[in-house]
Each structure stands twice: as structure tokens, then as C-alpha cells.
Amino acid sequence: MVPDLVITVNKGLPDECIYLIELKYLTKKDVAHKSREGKQNRLVNKANEEFDNYKSALDFKGRNVKAYAMVFAGPECVYWHLQ
């Protein structure tokens, strides 16, 4: 399991960090439905669970990791959060 996007900066500095970005999508049907918020919350919870798994991977142990969850409805970002 890997995040949708990983950005690393390696300049040899002690405070370097790794950015993990997890992208989730609402379908057009989900966007039009009244329960959009419930579906969106489930996607955010899933992204957070996945972040916990990623952060426990050996490659990220002891590193400064910043994880962003983003939910899109079509081209619009309807939610983003730094974990």
C-alpha cells in the first residue's frame, strides 16, 4: 500500500520532511446525494487510517512526515486536512 503522492526533499538538513498526499474522490452521484457529508467523512477516515499505516512503515520511522488528505468532487477540492 502506498500513498497517492509522496514528496521528499533531500538537502541533507536535519529538519527535512516527507509530504504524503492521499487523494479521495466523490462521484457525481455522491455529490448530488443528500448524504454527501457522510460519504465524505468515510473517505476522510479511510485516508487517516491509511496515513497511520504509511507512517508506521520503516521508510518513514523517525522522519518528519506531514500527511494531507484531500477529497475532490469533480475538479473541486471540497476537503483538505493536514494530519
Secondary structure as UniProt FT lines:
FT   STRAND          5..8
FT   TURN            14..15
FT   STRAND          17..26
FT   HELIX           28..32
FT   TURN            34..35
FT   HELIX           36..55
FT   HELIX           58..60
FT   TURN            61..62
FT   STRAND          64..73
FT   TURN            74..75
FT   STRAND          76..82
//
